[in-house]
Amino acid sequence: MAEDRLLERLEKLEGVVETTVAVLPPLVQDLSRRIDALREEVKAELRERETRLEERFQALGHQLQEAQARLEDRIRGVEARIQEVEVKLERQIQGVETKLGERVQGVETRLERQIQEVEAKLGERVHGVETRLEGRIQGVEAQILALRQELKAEIGVAFNKVMLYLTALGVVLALLSAFLR
């Protein structure tokens, strides 16, 4: 009787082992498919983010080029105005030299001061424009850094998911190993 019970338990255990062995390959294949799908999903998301970043970089580059072109146009306009002023001042100086002779030095001094003031004002304006552009560039760089950090965090989350799947697979294999003994 004890032997019959042992044989009966042994047969039941063999049935459990056979069922487990029969079920294990589809589970492993399903887990493998899920890992592959997750891998492809992560790759697709990374490609999409890379594309979006590239588009943003291109847009920012275009905006920077436009701002630079506008600044260059303004500088050319200012230079043209300066040339016009210089031409006018030279004519005035010649007229004053011809008419006033002794007052030429005083007029030249005043004109030089005016030119320096105009140059100083223009320098301040150019410096202000440069400062604003630098601020915008720093803002863009900060956005790019934030996007990079976000992308790193998402990669870490995906990696953690894969590690959880692998850990679950290890637990299943350990349980199966324990049942098979």
FENNOR-V495707 format. One record per helix or strand of 3 or more residues. SS is the DSSP state (H for helix, E for strand). FROM is the first residue (numbers start at 1). TO is the last residue. Records with the same first field share a line. If there is no record, write none. Layout:
SS = FROM-TO ; FROM-TO
//
This chain:
H = 2-180
//
